[in-house]
Amino acid sequence: AQSVTQPDIHITVSEGASLELRCNYSYGATPYLFWYVQSPGQGLQLLLKYFSGDTLVQGIKGFEAEFKRSQSSFNLRKPSVHWSDAAEYFCAVGVRGAQKLVFGQGTRLTINP
Amino acid sequence: DADVTQTPRNRITKTGKRIMLECSQTKGHDRMYWYRQDPGLGLRLIYYSFDVKDINKGEISDGYSVSRQAQAKFSLSLESAIPNQTALYFCATSDTYGTGQGYTFGSGTRLTVV
């Protein structure tokens, strides 16, 4: 069965600094990969997704993610974070023919002023 | 109006009480899901449904039941609530292509069982 690991439970960065959130998955075939963001008191919003093709995908709010097959990773990046980026971020994986997405444990992002 | 609406947004209930969480959607999606979120555990699937006559258990279905009243409505019930069911519950939908397009989530229901 596929699994998703987000190694960092909590990350703190300063406003204006760069950000990288890690996501590793376990599955033999190329999966569909997603990053969601959950702002406080809100549901989950899709940031970006990867199906195939270009391994660097652009999302909303200035985020991007890179699929690295050799490392089974799909890390989320942002060059310069804003205070409004403080939220919880979830990586998720799906596969062709599967019935549901599998989510990582989440990474909580705190922004220092 | 939101594409996926969950009611109530917050609920406090007593141990042993029956409670129903409701979800409705205007996306026209066939597939609906119920997840619970606990700190450090991410989202775990409780039940999912691919149409009105198709209901499936997820990884943590014990203590829960569901009803798919219509394509647009999917309710989650706790027959006899217990404190460790205190969590944030999310309803989600997806189209027929399932995992390829990701999910649309509701805003969640925060349930506290005392």
Interface residues (C-beta under 8 A of the other chain):
Chain A: Q6 I9 Y32 F34 Y36 G41 Q42 G43 L44 Q45 L46 K49 F51 F90 A92 G94 V95 R96 A98 Q99 K100 L101 F103 G104 Q105 G106
Chain B: V4 Y33 Y35 G40 L41 G42 L43 L45 Y48 F50 N56 G58 F90 A92 G98 T99 G100 G102 Y103 F105 G106 S107 G108
